[in-house]
Amino acid sequence: MSFHLCKVLLHLGVITYKTFRKKLFNWCEENPRLMPWVNEQDIYKIWISEIILQQTRSEQAQPYYEKIIKNYPDVHALASATQNELFKVWEGLGYYRRAVNLHITAQYIVSNLNGNFPKSYDQILGLKGVGPYTAAAIASFGYNLPYAVLDGNVIRVLSRIFGIEQDPKTTNGKRILQEYADKCLDKLNPSKYNQAIMNFGAIWCTPKTPKCGLCPFYETCIAFQENLITLLPYKAKKAKLKKRFFHYLLPVFNNSETPIRQRKEKDIWNGLYEFILLETKSPKVLSKDRIIKHTNLQQIPITSVNGIEVYETNQKLTHQSIHVKFYLYKVDKQLKIKKTDQFIVLNSENLMNFAFPRVIRVFLNQIANKTSLNA
């Protein structure tokens, strides 16, 4: 018998996995959570929702889910879209690799599977962008297959109730948590069970302010009994965020035109659009001479600039802190860029048709009424 099982038996005594499920289902009936994907039967919509929910909270995910379904109601519509069109619908949601994976998978399903979504766990797991948790969610919600979901909410619930002190990001921690998840699973109704435990973690057993006093498990929850609520699940020390300093140059030609390019490097924001970029080691404001020099290095010939306006902001990503400065300046000449070059020139009104990183979109919204770009 494992140490964890002994510890649980000492604290829980009479509680069994069956009792755990019964209490969970009773709680779920008294606390329904209404989301558009809950009890959804369309496997395509289930897949869309689970990909979005990989790195996005439900409340934030809902409007994007609804927008994507409205624009692409089935897998054929999604497969027929261009990546840029999908990026524009996805804009603001972040982690664009999810959108890339959705698009690639939709085209694969249409081209190789005659538009039919895979029906087994292993086949679902083989789809691009689908890991064990997402595959379990799709398999259980879409086909009621007996696979236990192990997302952040479930990890938190299991860690606290059963006193699991291993780091959930380690191999051993994942193994232990998966064992508990599999034992707790209602194999006759996995869809109902997975939804119930995910909901419980999302709205009751929350990260910072769990409702322990009203919890159906408070008498047997090891974390509550041993005052470990704030310590479980175990959290390793966060690595220090890498600081990066981005300087975006916006030369405005012909009163309202400026060049943009699509990011194609193996880096953040791949596939999104941006202005002329100069990344430096320091946050120091660029001199006029350096702005002119770097603009020319991008094969955008200028000799002088007028009235440089500097805007500062920042964006925190999972492992990086991006410090951004925008340099908005007029150039009194016609702009001619060869079609073979990486930049395209757009009127300010057309910028809304392209997908930008959130930090750039926020900046564009802030200066939308500025005469310096829309004169």
C-alpha positions in Angstrom: 0.0 0.0 0.0 1.4 3.4 -1.0 2.3 6.1 1.5 -0.4 8.4 0.0 -3.1 5.7 0.2 -2.2 5.1 3.9 -2.3 8.8 4.6 -5.7 9.1 3.0 -7.1 6.1 4.8 -6.0 7.6 8.1 -7.7 10.9 7.5 -10.7 9.8 5.5 -11.6 6.6 7.3 -14.9 5.7 5.9 -14.9 7.8 2.7 -14.6 5.8 -0.5 -14.2 6.8 -4.1 -17.9 6.0 -4.5 -18.7 8.4 -1.6 -16.4 11.0 -3.1 -18.3 10.8 -6.5 -21.7 10.9 -4.8 -20.8 14.0 -2.8 -19.4 15.6 -5.9 -22.5 14.9 -8.0 -24.7 16.2 -5.3 -22.7 19.4 -5.2 -22.8 19.7 -9.0 -26.6 19.4 -9.0 -26.9 22.2 -6.5 -24.3 24.4 -8.2 -24.8 24.2 -12.0 -22.3 26.0 -14.2 -23.7 27.3 -17.4 -21.2 27.5 -20.3 -22.0 27.1 -24.0 -19.9 23.9 -24.3 -21.3 22.1 -21.2 -23.4 19.1 -22.3 -22.5 19.9 -25.9 -23.0 16.9 -28.2 -21.2 18.2 -31.3 -17.7 16.7 -31.3 -16.4 19.6 -33.4 -17.6 22.2 -30.9 -16.2 20.1 -28.0 -12.8 20.0 -29.7 -12.8 23.8 -30.3 -13.7 24.5 -26.7 -11.1 22.2 -25.3 -8.3 23.7 -27.4 -9.3 27.2 -26.3 -9.5 26.1 -22.6 -6.0 24.7 -22.7 -4.5 28.0 -21.5 -7.6 30.2 -21.0 -10.1 30.6 -18.2 -13.7 29.7 -19.0 -15.0 33.2 -18.6 -12.4 34.7 -20.9 -12.8 31.8 -23.4 -16.6 32.0 -23.8 -16.7 35.1 -26.2 -13.9 33.7 -28.3 -15.5 30.3 -28.5 -18.8 31.8 -29.6 -17.0 34.0 -32.2 -15.0 31.1 -33.6 -18.2 28.9 -33.9 -20.1 31.7 -35.5 -17.3 32.3 -38.1 -16.5 28.6 -38.6 -19.6 26.5 -37.7 -18.0 23.2 -38.8 -14.7 21.6 -39.6 -15.0 22.3 -43.3 -15.5 26.0 -42.8 -12.4 26.1 -40.5 -10.3 24.1 -42.9 -11.3 26.5 -45.8 -10.2 29.6 -43.8 -6.7 31.1 -44.2 -4.5 31.1 -41.2 -4.5 34.9 -41.2 -8.3 34.9 -41.1 -8.3 32.6 -38.1 -5.7 34.7 -36.4 -7.8 37.7 -36.8 -10.8 36.0 -35.1 -8.4 34.6 -32.4 -6.7 38.0 -31.8 -6.4 38.8 -28.1 -6.7 35.3 -26.9 -2.9 34.6 -26.9 -0.9 31.4 -27.3 -1.5 31.5 -31.1 0.1 28.1 -31.5 -3.4 26.7 -30.5 -4.9 28.5 -33.5 -2.2 27.1 -35.8 -2.9 23.6 -34.5 -6.6 24.0 -34.9 -6.2 25.0 -38.5 -3.7 22.2 -39.3 -5.9 19.6 -37.7 -9.1 20.8 -39.4 -7.4 20.5 -42.8 -6.1 17.1 -41.8 -9.6 15.9 -40.8 -11.2 17.2 -44.0 -8.4 15.9 -46.3 -7.6 12.6 -44.6 -10.6 11.6 -42.6 -13.4 12.7 -44.9 -14.4 15.4 -42.4 -15.0 12.8 -39.6 -13.5 13.4 -36.2 -11.6 10.5 -34.7 -13.6 8.4 -32.2 -10.9 6.7 -30.1 -8.7 8.2 -27.4 -5.5 7.1 -29.1 -6.6 8.6 -32.4 -7.7 11.9 -30.7 -4.3 12.0 -28.9 -2.6 11.8 -32.2 -4.1 15.0 -33.4 -1.8 18.0 -33.5 -2.0 20.1 -30.3 -3.8 17.5 -28.3 -2.1 16.1 -25.2 -3.4 13.5 -22.7 -5.6 15.9 -20.8 -7.2 17.4 -23.9 -7.7 13.9 -25.4 -9.3 12.7 -22.2 -11.7 15.7 -22.2 -12.7 15.3 -25.8 -13.1 11.5 -25.5 -15.2 11.7 -22.4 -17.4 14.7 -23.3 -17.8 13.7 -26.9 -18.1 9.9 -26.7 -18.5 9.2 -23.0 -15.3 7.2 -23.0 -13.8 6.3 -19.5 -10.8 8.7 -19.4 -10.1 10.9 -16.4 -9.4 14.6 -17.1 -6.4 16.0 -15.2 -6.4 19.8 -15.8 -5.4 22.5 -13.3 -8.7 22.5 -11.6 -8.7 18.7 -11.1 -5.1 18.7 -9.9 -6.0 21.3 -7.3 -9.0 19.4 -6.0 -7.2 16.0 -5.8 -4.1 17.5 -4.3 -6.0 19.2 -1.5 -8.6 16.5 -0.7 -6.1 13.6 -0.8 -3.1 15.5 0.5 -0.9 14.9 -2.5 2.3 16.9 -1.9 4.3 16.0 -5.0 5.0 18.6 -7.6 2.3 18.1 -10.3 4.8 19.1 -13.0 7.2 16.3 -12.2 6.9 12.8 -13.7 6.3 11.2 -10.3 3.7 13.9 -9.4 1.8 13.4 -12.7 1.8 9.6 -12.1 0.4 9.9 -8.6 -2.3 12.4 -9.6 -3.3 10.3 -12.6 -3.7 7.3 -10.4 -6.1 9.2 -8.1 -7.9 10.7 -11.1 -8.4 7.2 -12.6 -9.7 5.7 -9.3 -12.1 8.6 -8.7 -13.5 8.5 -12.2 -17.1 7.3 -12.6 -16.4 4.9 -15.5 -20.2 4.5 -16.2 -20.6 8.3 -16.6 -17.2 9.8 -17.2 -18.6 12.8 -19.0 -20.7 13.8 -16.0 -17.9 13.1 -13.5 -15.2 15.0 -15.4 -17.4 18.1 -15.8 -18.4 18.0 -12.2 -14.9 17.9 -10.8 -13.7 20.5 -13.2 -16.5 22.8 -12.2 -15.9 22.1 -8.5 -12.3 23.2 -8.9 -13.2 26.3 -11.0 -15.9 27.8 -8.7 -15.5 26.2 -5.3 -12.0 24.8 -4.6 -10.4 27.9 -6.2 -6.6 28.7 -6.0 -6.8 31.7 -3.6 -10.2 31.8 -1.8 -11.7 28.3 -1.7 -15.1 28.0 0.0 -13.8 25.5 2.6 -16.5 26.3 5.2 -19.2 25.3 2.7 -17.3 22.4 1.1 -18.9 19.0 1.1 -15.4 17.5 1.7 -14.2 19.8 4.5 -14.4 17.0 7.2 -12.1 14.7 5.2 -10.0 17.1 3.2 -6.4 16.6 4.2 -5.4 20.1 3.1 -8.1 21.7 5.2 -7.5 19.5 8.3 -3.8 20.1 8.2 -3.9 23.8 7.2 -2.2 23.1 3.8 -4.8 24.9 1.6 -2.3 27.6 0.5 0.5 25.1 0.0 -1.4 22.6 -2.2 -1.1 21.8 -5.0 2.7 22.1 -4.6 4.2 25.0 -6.5 7.8 25.1 -7.5 9.6 28.5 -7.3 8.9 30.4 -10.5 11.8 31.1 -12.7 12.7 34.8 -13.1 11.1 36.3 -16.1 13.4 37.1 -19.0 13.3 40.8 -19.8 13.2 41.9 -23.5 13.1 45.4 -24.9 11.2 45.9 -28.1 11.3 49.2 -30.0 8.6 49.4 -32.7 9.2 52.0 -35.4 6.2 53.5 -37.2 7.3 55.8 -40.0 4.1 57.5 -41.3 4.3 58.1 -45.1 1.8 60.0 -47.2 0.0 61.1 -44.0 -1.5 57.8 -43.1 0.5 54.8 -44.5 3.0 52.7 -42.5 4.8 49.4 -43.2 4.1 46.1 -41.3 5.5 42.6 -41.6 4.5 39.1 -40.5 6.6 37.5 -37.8 8.1 34.2 -39.1 10.8 33.6 -36.6 10.7 30.7 -34.1 9.8 33.1 -31.3 6.8 34.6 -29.6 3.9 35.8 -31.7 4.8 33.7 -34.8 2.5 34.4 -37.7 1.2 37.7 -36.2 1.9 41.1 -37.7 4.1 43.9 -36.3 5.8 47.1 -37.2 9.5 47.6 -37.9 11.2 46.0 -34.8 14.5 46.7 -33.2 15.2 44.6 -30.1 17.9 46.0 -27.7 19.6 45.0 -24.4 18.4 48.1 -22.6 15.2 50.1 -22.3 16.9 53.4 -23.3 15.0 55.5 -25.8 16.4 55.3 -29.3 18.1 58.4 -30.8 16.8 60.0 -34.0 19.9 58.8 -35.8 19.4 55.2 -34.7 15.7 55.3 -35.8 16.7 56.6 -39.2 19.5 54.0 -39.6 17.4 51.0 -38.5 14.5 52.1 -40.8 17.0 52.2 -43.7 18.4 48.8 -42.8 14.9 47.4 -43.4 15.1 48.6 -47.0 12.8 51.5 -46.2 14.7 54.5 -47.4 14.4 57.7 -45.3 16.8 60.6 -44.6 14.9 62.5 -41.9 11.9 62.3 -39.6 9.6 64.8 -38.1 8.0 65.0 -34.6 8.9 61.6 -33.0 6.2 60.6 -30.5 7.2 57.8 -28.0 4.6 55.5 -26.3 5.6 53.0 -23.6 3.9 49.9 -22.4 4.7 46.3 -21.5 3.2 42.8 -21.7 4.0 39.8 -19.4 4.0 36.4 -21.0 4.5 33.1 -19.2 8.3 33.2 -19.2 9.0 36.7 -20.5 8.4 40.3 -19.7 8.2 42.4 -22.9 8.9 46.1 -22.5 7.8 48.0 -25.5 8.3 51.4 -26.9 6.5 52.7 -30.0 8.1 55.5 -32.1 5.5 57.3 -34.3 7.1 59.7 -36.7 6.2 61.4 -40.0 8.3 61.1 -43.2 7.8 63.7 -45.9 8.2 61.6 -49.0 6.4 58.9 -51.0 7.1 55.4 -49.9 8.0 52.8 -52.4 8.8 49.2 -51.3 9.5 46.4 -53.7 6.9 43.5 -53.6 9.8 41.1 -52.9 10.6 42.8 -49.6 9.2 41.5 -46.3 7.2 44.6 -45.5 3.8 45.7 -46.9 2.5 49.3 -46.7 -1.0 49.9 -45.3 -3.3 52.8 -44.8 -4.0 53.1 -41.1 -7.7 52.1 -41.7 -6.6 48.7 -43.0 -4.5 47.9 -39.9 -7.7 46.6 -38.3 -7.8 43.7 -40.9 -4.6 42.1 -39.6 -3.9 40.2 -36.5 -1.4 41.8 -34.1 0.0 40.8 -30.7 -2.2 42.2 -27.9 0.4 44.8 -26.9 0.3 46.3 -30.4 -3.5 46.1 -30.8 -3.9 47.9 -27.5 -1.5 50.6 -28.7 -3.4 51.0 -32.0 -6.7 51.3 -30.1 -5.2 54.0 -28.0 -4.0 56.1 -30.9 -7.0 55.5 -33.1 -8.0 59.1 -32.9 -4.5 60.6 -33.1 -4.1 62.9 -36.1 -0.4 61.8 -36.3 -1.5 58.5 -37.9 -4.8 59.5 -39.4 -4.2 62.9 -40.8 
